[in-house]
Amino acid sequence: MKLFIRDHIPLVVVYAAQLFVVTLVYRLDGYRHTPIVWYAALLSGCMLAGYLAWRYWSCRTFYARLEKKPESIGDWASDGGDAESSPLAAGLRRLLREQYRLYRAELHQYKRKIDDHIQFINQWVHQMKIPLSVIHLIVQDEDDERFAAIGDELDRMKKGLETVLVTARLDTFERDFHAETLDLETVVRTAVSAQKRLFIRSRLFPVVRIEGRPAVVSDDKWLHFVLTQLLTNAIRYSAEPNRHIHLNAYAREDGTVLDVRDEGVGIPSSDLPRVFEPYFTGENGRTFPESTGMGLYLANQICRKLGHRLEIESEPGAGTTVRIVFQTLQSRKVM
């Protein structure tokens, strides 16, 4: 109703102006029958009111749709329950329906291009893993320091390829997800063992403390990737050798918790609110050029999809703690 009134205010103003001008012309010509003038104005006003009433009745659905916020992009393009009797409303409906058709066709085209690109990335990553594995088999039994350095770089390349693969698959996470009950201690020790070369090279020591024998519901492959990212970050930002990486698991009111704590450089308080943003490296990224800003972002996105929660605490110069909270069903409902 408000939109209809605002739309027809100019018409009412023009009508009043032309009525005044016509009356003024007749008066200047010597016509002095005021009652007749008022009677003519009343009849003309009634005709205008009748036109506006008919206009509102015939276009009421049209104006109601304009005032209502659409819930989806196809709301206006879909056929409504009431047929539009106004040519303007019908014309606008046809226009929006055609635009929606073109939009869907263009969107489908872009989606197909993105799917093809993701498929190419996946195939390329898998093809690159084969020569890396062959090179790793060649150098793993050599004692020369040069071959050890090559092995370290191979590990770095494998992690980079895995990050690319996970990034490409993140939008299709549900296709490659299998929830099961996992023994948390086994998962943690497997992830730590997989990083033993990195621990040795950096001269750092993992310390694993698991209270009880906690079981969590998660996906083994995706959870392993998250732990790998957290361990890699903890090792990278430890900065100095002969320090410890602590992995502590314990029970809390809202579920089972796994802490990954390092004794490294820490994160400035100004950077903490943004550490889960993609490609954000902060002040530490200037000191550690290997930082990509994708590790915590991917870990957080995967944890959200798995139904877990990622928390972070840090003190500059004292280290950082990244906490995975395996929430119970009750705690998820509360949140």
QUIFEN-V414694 format. One record per residue. N is the residue number from 1. RES is the residue in one letter. SS is DSSP state (2 for helix, 1 for strand, 0 for the rest). D_FIRST is the distance of its C-alpha to the first C-alpha in Angstrom with 2 decimals. Layout:
n=N res=RES ss=SS d_first=D_FIRST
n=N res=RES ss=SS d_first=D_FIRST
This chain:
n=1 res=M ss=0 d_first=0.00
n=2 res=K ss=2 d_first=3.80
n=3 res=L ss=2 d_first=5.44
n=4 res=F ss=2 d_first=5.07
n=5 res=I ss=2 d_first=6.27
n=6 res=R ss=2 d_first=8.71
n=7 res=D ss=2 d_first=9.80
n=8 res=H ss=2 d_first=10.81
n=9 res=I ss=2 d_first=12.38
n=10 res=P ss=2 d_first=15.66
n=11 res=L ss=2 d_first=15.79
n=12 res=V ss=2 d_first=15.60
n=13 res=V ss=2 d_first=18.17
n=14 res=V ss=2 d_first=20.43
n=15 res=Y ss=2 d_first=20.30
n=16 res=A ss=2 d_first=21.36
n=17 res=A ss=2 d_first=24.01
n=18 res=Q ss=2 d_first=25.50
n=19 res=L ss=2 d_first=25.62
n=20 res=F ss=2 d_first=27.50
n=21 res=V ss=2 d_first=29.80
n=22 res=V ss=2 d_first=30.68
n=23 res=T ss=2 d_first=31.41
n=24 res=L ss=2 d_first=33.50
n=25 res=V ss=2 d_first=35.48
n=26 res=Y ss=2 d_first=36.35
n=27 res=R ss=2 d_first=37.37
n=28 res=L ss=2 d_first=39.58
n=29 res=D ss=0 d_first=41.18
n=30 res=G ss=0 d_first=42.24
n=31 res=Y ss=0 d_first=39.75
n=32 res=R ss=0 d_first=39.53
n=33 res=H ss=0 d_first=37.97
n=34 res=T ss=2 d_first=35.11
n=35 res=P ss=2 d_first=34.04
n=36 res=I ss=2 d_first=33.76
n=37 res=V ss=2 d_first=31.64
n=38 res=W ss=2 d_first=29.21
n=39 res=Y ss=2 d_first=29.24
n=40 res=A ss=2 d_first=28.49
n=41 res=A ss=2 d_first=25.60
n=42 res=L ss=2 d_first=24.21
n=43 res=L ss=2 d_first=24.62
n=44 res=S ss=2 d_first=23.03
n=45 res=G ss=2 d_first=20.00
n=46 res=C ss=2 d_first=19.69
n=47 res=M ss=2 d_first=19.92
n=48 res=L ss=2 d_first=17.16
n=49 res=A ss=2 d_first=14.87
n=50 res=G ss=2 d_first=16.04
n=51 res=Y ss=2 d_first=15.40
n=52 res=L ss=2 d_first=11.77
n=53 res=A ss=2 d_first=11.38
n=54 res=W ss=2 d_first=13.41
n=55 res=R ss=2 d_first=11.67
n=56 res=Y ss=2 d_first=8.25
n=57 res=W ss=2 d_first=10.55
n=58 res=S ss=2 d_first=12.66
n=59 res=C ss=2 d_first=10.34
n=60 res=R ss=2 d_first=7.88
n=61 res=T ss=2 d_first=10.34
n=62 res=F ss=2 d_first=10.65
n=63 res=Y ss=2 d_first=7.27
n=64 res=A ss=2 d_first=7.61
n=65 res=R ss=2 d_first=11.07
n=66 res=L ss=2 d_first=10.48
n=67 res=E ss=2 d_first=8.79
n=68 res=K ss=0 d_first=11.60
n=69 res=K ss=0 d_first=14.99
n=70 res=P ss=0 d_first=17.59
n=71 res=E ss=0 d_first=20.61
n=72 res=S ss=0 d_first=22.97
n=73 res=I ss=0 d_first=23.47
n=74 res=G ss=0 d_first=23.65
n=75 res=D ss=0 d_first=20.31
n=76 res=W ss=0 d_first=18.75
n=77 res=A ss=0 d_first=22.15
n=78 res=S ss=0 d_first=22.72
n=79 res=D ss=0 d_first=21.99
n=80 res=G ss=0 d_first=19.01
n=81 res=G ss=0 d_first=19.42
n=82 res=D ss=0 d_first=17.30
n=83 res=A ss=0 d_first=18.66
n=84 res=E ss=0 d_first=16.57
n=85 res=S ss=0 d_first=17.39
n=86 res=S ss=0 d_first=16.09
n=87 res=P ss=2 d_first=19.03
n=88 res=L ss=2 d_first=17.06
n=89 res=A ss=2 d_first=15.61
n=90 res=A ss=2 d_first=19.11
n=91 res=G ss=2 d_first=20.82
n=92 res=L ss=2 d_first=18.95
n=93 res=R ss=2 d_first=19.75
n=94 res=R ss=2 d_first=23.36
n=95 res=L ss=2 d_first=23.58
n=96 res=L ss=2 d_first=22.41
n=97 res=R ss=2 d_first=24.70
n=98 res=E ss=2 d_first=27.58
n=99 res=Q ss=2 d_first=26.98
n=100 res=Y ss=2 d_first=26.94
n=101 res=R ss=2 d_first=30.17
n=102 res=L ss=2 d_first=31.79
n=103 res=Y ss=2 d_first=30.74
n=104 res=R ss=2 d_first=32.31
n=105 res=A ss=2 d_first=35.41
n=106 res=E ss=2 d_first=35.84
n=107 res=L ss=2 d_first=35.25
n=108 res=H ss=2 d_first=37.84
n=109 res=Q ss=2 d_first=40.22
n=110 res=Y ss=2 d_first=39.99
n=111 res=K ss=2 d_first=40.38
n=112 res=R ss=2 d_first=43.47
n=113 res=K ss=2 d_first=44.90
n=114 res=I ss=2 d_first=44.35
n=115 res=D ss=2 d_first=45.95
n=116 res=D ss=2 d_first=48.88
n=117 res=H ss=2 d_first=49.29
n=118 res=I ss=2 d_first=49.29
n=119 res=Q ss=2 d_first=51.81
n=120 res=F ss=2 d_first=53.98
n=121 res=I ss=2 d_first=53.89
n=122 res=N ss=2 d_first=54.89
n=123 res=Q ss=2 d_first=57.74
n=124 res=W ss=2 d_first=58.90
n=125 res=V ss=2 d_first=59.02
n=126 res=H ss=2 d_first=61.02
n=127 res=Q ss=2 d_first=63.39
n=128 res=M ss=2 d_first=63.97
n=129 res=K ss=2 d_first=64.81
n=130 res=I ss=2 d_first=67.82
n=131 res=P ss=2 d_first=69.81
n=132 res=L ss=2 d_first=68.96
n=133 res=S ss=2 d_first=70.37
n=134 res=V ss=2 d_first=73.47
n=135 res=I ss=2 d_first=74.04
n=136 res=H ss=2 d_first=73.61
n=137 res=L ss=2 d_first=76.28
n=138 res=I ss=2 d_first=78.62
n=139 res=V ss=2 d_first=78.43
n=140 res=Q ss=0 d_first=78.08
n=141 res=D ss=0 d_first=81.84
n=142 res=E ss=0 d_first=82.88
n=143 res=D ss=0 d_first=84.07
n=144 res=D ss=0 d_first=83.67
n=145 res=E ss=2 d_first=81.18
n=146 res=R ss=2 d_first=79.72
n=147 res=F ss=2 d_first=78.83
n=148 res=A ss=2 d_first=77.29
n=149 res=A ss=2 d_first=75.09
n=150 res=I ss=2 d_first=74.12
n=151 res=G ss=2 d_first=73.20
n=152 res=D ss=2 d_first=70.97
n=153 res=E ss=2 d_first=69.17
n=154 res=L ss=2 d_first=68.79
n=155 res=D ss=2 d_first=67.10
n=156 res=R ss=2 d_first=64.72
n=157 res=M ss=2 d_first=63.93
n=158 res=K ss=2 d_first=63.35
n=159 res=K ss=2 d_first=60.86
n=160 res=G ss=2 d_first=59.08
n=161 res=L ss=2 d_first=58.87
n=162 res=E ss=2 d_first=57.63
n=163 res=T ss=2 d_first=54.86
n=164 res=V ss=2 d_first=53.82
n=165 res=L ss=2 d_first=53.89
n=166 res=V ss=2 d_first=51.82
n=167 res=T ss=2 d_first=49.21
n=168 res=A ss=2 d_first=48.91
n=169 res=R ss=2 d_first=48.66
n=170 res=L ss=2 d_first=46.19
n=171 res=D ss=2 d_first=43.13
n=172 res=T ss=2 d_first=45.03
n=173 res=F ss=2 d_first=46.38
n=174 res=E ss=2 d_first=45.71
n=175 res=R ss=2 d_first=48.08
n=176 res=D ss=2 d_first=51.00
n=177 res=F ss=0 d_first=50.60
n=178 res=H ss=0 d_first=52.94
n=179 res=A ss=0 d_first=52.62
n=180 res=E ss=1 d_first=55.91
n=181 res=T ss=1 d_first=57.75
n=182 res=L ss=1 d_first=59.73
n=183 res=D ss=1 d_first=62.55
n=184 res=L ss=2 d_first=61.28
n=185 res=E ss=2 d_first=64.80
n=186 res=T ss=2 d_first=65.72
n=187 res=V ss=2 d_first=62.62
n=188 res=V ss=2 d_first=63.29
n=189 res=R ss=2 d_first=66.98
n=190 res=T ss=2 d_first=66.32
n=191 res=A ss=2 d_first=63.93
n=192 res=V ss=2 d_first=66.46
n=193 res=S ss=2 d_first=69.30
n=194 res=A ss=2 d_first=67.38
n=195 res=Q ss=0 d_first=67.23
n=196 res=K ss=2 d_first=70.91
n=197 res=R ss=2 d_first=71.83
n=198 res=L ss=2 d_first=69.19
n=199 res=F ss=2 d_first=70.40
n=200 res=I ss=2 d_first=74.00
n=201 res=R ss=2 d_first=73.31
n=202 res=S ss=2 d_first=71.39
n=203 res=R ss=0 d_first=73.98
n=204 res=L ss=0 d_first=71.39
n=205 res=F ss=1 d_first=71.76
n=206 res=P ss=1 d_first=69.19
n=207 res=V ss=1 d_first=69.29
n=208 res=V ss=1 d_first=67.68
n=209 res=R ss=1 d_first=67.23
n=210 res=I ss=1 d_first=65.60
n=211 res=E ss=0 d_first=65.48
n=212 res=G ss=0 d_first=66.32
n=213 res=R ss=0 d_first=65.41
n=214 res=P ss=0 d_first=61.58
n=215 res=A ss=1 d_first=59.79
n=216 res=V ss=1 d_first=56.31
n=217 res=V ss=1 d_first=53.96
n=218 res=S ss=1 d_first=53.22
n=219 res=D ss=0 d_first=54.09
n=220 res=D ss=2 d_first=57.60
n=221 res=K ss=2 d_first=57.16
n=222 res=W ss=2 d_first=53.91
n=223 res=L ss=2 d_first=55.19
n=224 res=H ss=2 d_first=58.41
n=225 res=F ss=2 d_first=56.54
n=226 res=V ss=2 d_first=54.66
n=227 res=L ss=2 d_first=57.99
n=228 res=T ss=2 d_first=59.60
n=229 res=Q ss=2 d_first=56.99
n=230 res=L ss=2 d_first=57.40
n=231 res=L ss=2 d_first=61.19
n=232 res=T ss=2 d_first=61.24
n=233 res=N ss=2 d_first=59.19
n=234 res=A ss=2 d_first=61.38
n=235 res=I ss=2 d_first=64.53
n=236 res=R ss=2 d_first=63.29
n=237 res=Y ss=0 d_first=62.29
n=238 res=S ss=0 d_first=65.36
n=239 res=A ss=0 d_first=67.05
n=240 res=E ss=0 d_first=70.52
n=241 res=P ss=0 d_first=72.87
n=242 res=N ss=0 d_first=74.31
n=243 res=R ss=0 d_first=71.03
n=244 res=H ss=1 d_first=69.30
n=245 res=I ss=1 d_first=66.10
n=246 res=H ss=1 d_first=65.19
n=247 res=L ss=1 d_first=63.36
n=248 res=N ss=1 d_first=62.80
n=249 res=A ss=1 d_first=61.13
n=250 res=Y ss=1 d_first=60.46
n=251 res=A ss=1 d_first=58.27
n=252 res=R ss=1 d_first=55.35
n=253 res=E ss=0 d_first=52.95
n=254 res=D ss=0 d_first=50.17
n=255 res=G ss=1 d_first=52.60
n=256 res=T ss=1 d_first=55.52
n=257 res=V ss=1 d_first=55.69
n=258 res=L ss=1 d_first=57.63
n=259 res=D ss=1 d_first=58.37
n=260 res=V ss=1 d_first=59.61
n=261 res=R ss=1 d_first=61.09
n=262 res=D ss=0 d_first=63.08
n=263 res=E ss=0 d_first=65.23
n=264 res=G ss=0 d_first=64.08
n=265 res=V ss=0 d_first=62.45
n=266 res=G ss=0 d_first=59.16
n=267 res=I ss=0 d_first=55.71
n=268 res=P ss=0 d_first=54.58
n=269 res=S ss=2 d_first=51.90
n=270 res=S ss=2 d_first=49.66
n=271 res=D ss=2 d_first=49.75
n=272 res=L ss=2 d_first=49.16
n=273 res=P ss=0 d_first=45.31
n=274 res=R ss=0 d_first=45.45
n=275 res=V ss=0 d_first=48.37
n=276 res=F ss=0 d_first=46.22
n=277 res=E ss=0 d_first=44.49
n=278 res=P ss=0 d_first=45.90
n=279 res=Y ss=0 d_first=48.65
n=280 res=F ss=0 d_first=48.72
n=281 res=T ss=0 d_first=52.39
n=282 res=G ss=0 d_first=52.25
n=283 res=E ss=0 d_first=55.42
n=284 res=N ss=2 d_first=57.60
n=285 res=G ss=2 d_first=56.69
n=286 res=R ss=2 d_first=58.65
n=287 res=T ss=2 d_first=61.69
n=288 res=F ss=0 d_first=61.53
n=289 res=P ss=0 d_first=60.84
n=290 res=E ss=0 d_first=60.65
n=291 res=S ss=0 d_first=57.27
n=292 res=T ss=0 d_first=54.45
n=293 res=G ss=0 d_first=51.57
n=294 res=M ss=0 d_first=50.83
n=295 res=G ss=2 d_first=52.96
n=296 res=L ss=2 d_first=50.84
n=297 res=Y ss=2 d_first=47.61
n=298 res=L ss=2 d_first=48.87
n=299 res=A ss=2 d_first=50.36
n=300 res=N ss=2 d_first=47.11
n=301 res=Q ss=2 d_first=45.07
n=302 res=I ss=2 d_first=47.68
n=303 res=C ss=2 d_first=47.88
n=304 res=R ss=2 d_first=44.12
n=305 res=K ss=2 d_first=44.36
n=306 res=L ss=2 d_first=47.42
n=307 res=G ss=0 d_first=45.70
n=308 res=H ss=0 d_first=47.88
n=309 res=R ss=1 d_first=47.07
n=310 res=L ss=1 d_first=48.77
n=311 res=E ss=1 d_first=49.58
n=312 res=I ss=1 d_first=51.59
n=313 res=E ss=1 d_first=53.67
n=314 res=S ss=1 d_first=55.91
n=315 res=E ss=1 d_first=58.21
n=316 res=P ss=0 d_first=59.61
n=317 res=G ss=0 d_first=63.29
n=318 res=A ss=0 d_first=63.29
n=319 res=G ss=1 d_first=61.47
n=320 res=T ss=1 d_first=58.29
n=321 res=T ss=1 d_first=57.27
n=322 res=V ss=1 d_first=54.80
n=323 res=R ss=1 d_first=53.95
n=324 res=I ss=1 d_first=52.82
n=325 res=V ss=1 d_first=51.35
n=326 res=F ss=1 d_first=51.66
n=327 res=Q ss=1 d_first=49.07
n=328 res=T ss=0 d_first=49.55
n=329 res=L ss=2 d_first=46.93
n=330 res=Q ss=2 d_first=46.22
n=331 res=S ss=2 d_first=45.71
n=332 res=R ss=2 d_first=43.23
n=333 res=K ss=2 d_first=41.11
n=334 res=V ss=2 d_first=41.24
n=335 res=M ss=0 d_first=40.07
